[in-house]
Amino acid sequence: MKPIHILLAVAIAAIWGFNFVIIKVGVGSVPPFLLTGLRFLLAAVPAMFFLPRPQVSWTYVVGFGLMLSVGQFVFLFLGIYLGMSASLASLILQLQAFFTMFFAVFALKEIPKAYQITGAGLAFAGIGFIAWERWSGPDALPLILCVIAAAGWGLSNIIVKLAKPDNAVGFVVWASLAAPIPLFLMSWFFEDHEKIAAVFFHPTVIGVIAILYLAYLSTFFGYSAWNYLLRRYPAGIVAPFSLLVPLFGIASGILVLGEAFDRFEIAGGLLVITGLVIANFGASIFKLKRAEP
């Protein structure tokens, strides 16, 4: 990769990592369904009036928009709203790499290598450690919701690979347009109307910053730039930079929110990161081992 593109990939990871702190404080001011809807509305409008519709099937455009918004972020926002820490959420969401690998078997006929399966096994064992004290009680649901969110991200990755959009920015913008209406309806039916009204008539500084950060930095810039890199380079070169997301997420959660890890979460986190490293770099690792005398 060119140095400028390496810097871009690191910048995306930093933005997405800090994103979890923004979500954590954001859902305290804006109900999660409404926050998600506003995020994607601002990501689509007014940019859609300046960017041509991507020359791919509407099925891919709408499918990506709904999977990214409802399939990933609704579950993620709910999980964080119900108590999942920003640090752990940033880590669990990286299971998307393994869900992408799993779905690619059926959608793209890509057969995973032995080291990728090994990495997936270690990562899911790590989630087992994290869930050790969460199998019952109020902590179980946020964990399950974050795992579902990771699956949603995995499916959205598959849609991008199938769609092969000619314009990464336009694809994200127009896909974002599919999200607001269903999300606003969900907000109206399931969230407190007084809290919804307060967002518009008595907005807080935190709420406004969260909406703008999520819409423009995380969604518009982040996904447009990520899809641009995926189109320019093989997925195997781009995907490893996602390993930086939980590192930025954990660091920002600890430094900004003062979050802490217990022994099970530390053990689980190390297994997840080890699994991600093996899945992304396993070919090089095992090649080096074979080359040793």
N, C-alpha and C positions, 0 to 999 in steps of 0.2 A: 504494500500500500504506500501511496505517496505520503510524506510527512503531514501535509495539510489534512489529508483524510484520516490519518491516525489521530491527530488533534481533534478532528470533528467527532470521531467515534468516542474519544475520551470525554469530550464535552457533553455528548448525548448521555453517556453513562452517569455523569455528574448530575445533570439535570433530572434524569429519571430517578437517581438515588435520593436526591433531596426532595423529590416529588412526594415521597411517603410522609415526610414531616409536614409538607404543605397540606396533604390530604388529612392527616391527623388533626391539625388545627382547623382546617377548613370545615370538616363535618361537625365541628363544635359550633359553627356559626350558620352553616347552610345545610339543610337536610340532604342526605346523600343522593337520593334520586334527582332532586332539583339541581344539586351541585354538578352531577354528571351531565344533566341535560344542558345546563348553561355552558359548561365546558365545551361541549361539541357544537352548540349553536354559535358561539363566538369563534370557534375554529373554522366554521363554514361560512359565516356571514361577517363582513362583506367580501371576503377573499374569492368566493365563488363567482362574483361578478367580473373578476379580473383574470380568472383562469379558465381555460376551456375544459369542457367535460372530458375526462380521460377516455380514450378510444378503446374501451374494453366493455364487456357485457355488463348491463345494469345489475345482473345477478351478483357479479363480483363486487361491484361498487356498494350496493345495498348490503350484501352479505358481510363484507368487511366492516362497514359502518356499524351494523347491529352487533356483530360478534365482538368488535373492539369495545363498544359502549356498554351493551347489556351483558354480553358474554364474559367480558373481562372486568370492566370498571365498576359496574353495579355491584358485582359480588365482592370486589376488592374494597370499595367504599363502605359497603355494609359490614364487611369483616372488621375493618378498622373502626367504624362507628360503634360496633358492638364490643370493642375492647382489645382487638389485636394491636400489638405495638407496631409502630412504624418500622422499627428495626427488623422484627421477625417477618412482617409482611413483605419487606423488600427481599428477604432471603427466600421465603416460600414461593414468591412469584417466579423465581428463576427456574422452578420446575417446568416452566414453559418450554425450555430446551428439550426436555424429555417427552413432553406431550407432543411437541412438534415432530420429534423423531417417530413417535408411535403413530400419529396420524399420517405421516408421510408414507408409512408402509402401505396404507390402503389407498391414499389419494394420489401418491406419486410413484408408487411401486419401488420405493427406496428401502433396501434391506439394511438394517443397522449392523454395524460391525460388533465383534465380540467385546471390544473395549468400551463401546458406547453402551452396550447392555450392562456391562460391569459398572460403569459410571452411574447409570440410571438406578441400578440396584442399591448402590451406596447412598445416592441422594435420597431415595425413598426410605431407606433405613434411617437416614438422618431425620426425616420428617417424623418417623416413628419415635425417635428419642424426644423430639420437640413436643410430640403429642402425648408423651408418657404420662404427664399429669393433667392432660386435657381431654381424656377419653370421655369423661362425664362432666356434668355441670355446665356453667355458663361459658367456659373457655373452649368447649368443643366446637360450637357453631362457628365462631369467627375463624378458627383454623380450617374447617371444612370449606367455608366460603372463599378463603384465600386460595386453597387448592383448586377449587372450581374456577376461580379467576385465572389461575395459571393455565388451566386447560383451555379457557376461552382465548387467551393470548396465543397458545399453540395453534388453535384453529385459524385465528386471523393470520398467522404466519403462512399457513398452508394456502389460504385464499390469495395472499400476495404472490406466492410462487406460481399459483395457477393463472392468475390474472396477467402477470407480467406487464404492469402498467407502463405506458410510454412516458408518463409524467408523474413522478412520485409525489410532488407537492399537490398537483391537481387531484390525484387519486385520493389522498388523505382529506383534502378539503371537501370534495364532493361526497365522499363516503360519510363524512361527519354529518352531512345534511340528513342522513337517514335516522339519526339518533334522537334529536330533540323531541319530536312529537310523542313517540312511545314513552320516553323518559318523563316528559311533563305529565302525561296521563297517569303514569305510575306514581308520580309525586302527588298528584291531586287525589288519587284514590287511597294512598297508603300513608301519606305524611300529614303532619299537623298543619292545618290551614293558617293558623296564626303565625307559625314559624315561616311559612311560605310568604305570607304578606310582609312580614318583618324584613325579609331579604330585599324586597323591592322598595318599601317605604321607610325602613330604618336600617339601611345597610351598615355593616361594620367594616372597619378598615381591614381586619383580618379576612373577612369574607370576600371583599373585593379583590384583595391581593391573591387569595387562593384561586378565585375564578380566573383571573387574568393569567396567573402562572400556569395553571392547568390547561387553559385554552391555547395560549400562544407559545409558551416555552415547551411544555411537555407534549402537547398534541400536535399543534401546527408545525413547530420547528422540529421537535424530537422525532416524530414518526415520518415526516417528510424527509429529513436527513437520513434516518435509518433505512428507509425504503430506497433512497438514492444510492446508499452504499451497497445494499443488497443487489441492486441492479448492476452496479459497476464491478463488484467483486464477488467471488464465490461465497456462498453462505458460510462455508467452513472457515473463511478468513475473517468475516464480519462478526459472526456469532460469538467468538471468544470475548469480545469486548463487553458483552452483557455480563461477564463475570465481575466487572467493576461496579455494576449497579448495586448489588447487595453490600459491597464494601463501602461505597458512598452512603448507601441507605443506613447501614449500621452505625457508621461514624457520625452521621448527622443526627440520628435518633439519640445516640448517647450524648453528643455534645450540646445539641439544642434542646432536647426534651428530657435529658437526664435518665433515659431508659437503661435498665440493667438486665443481665442474663443470669438464669440459674444454671446449675451444672448440666442438666439435661439439655437445655437450649444451647449451651456452648458445645457440648458433644455433638448434638444434632447439626448445628451450624457448620462445624468442621467437616462432618461427613458429607453434607450437601455440597460444600465448596470443593471438597476432594472429588466427589462424583462429577461435578461440573468440569473440573480440570481434566480428569481422565477422559470424559466424553469428548472434550474439545481438542485435547492434545495427546490422546492415547496413542495415535499412530506414530507420532514423533517420539514419544516416550519409549514405546516398545521397540521402535527401530533403533534407537540409541542403545538400548539394552542388548539387542542382537549384535550390534556392531562392536560391543566391548569384547576384548580378548579373553 
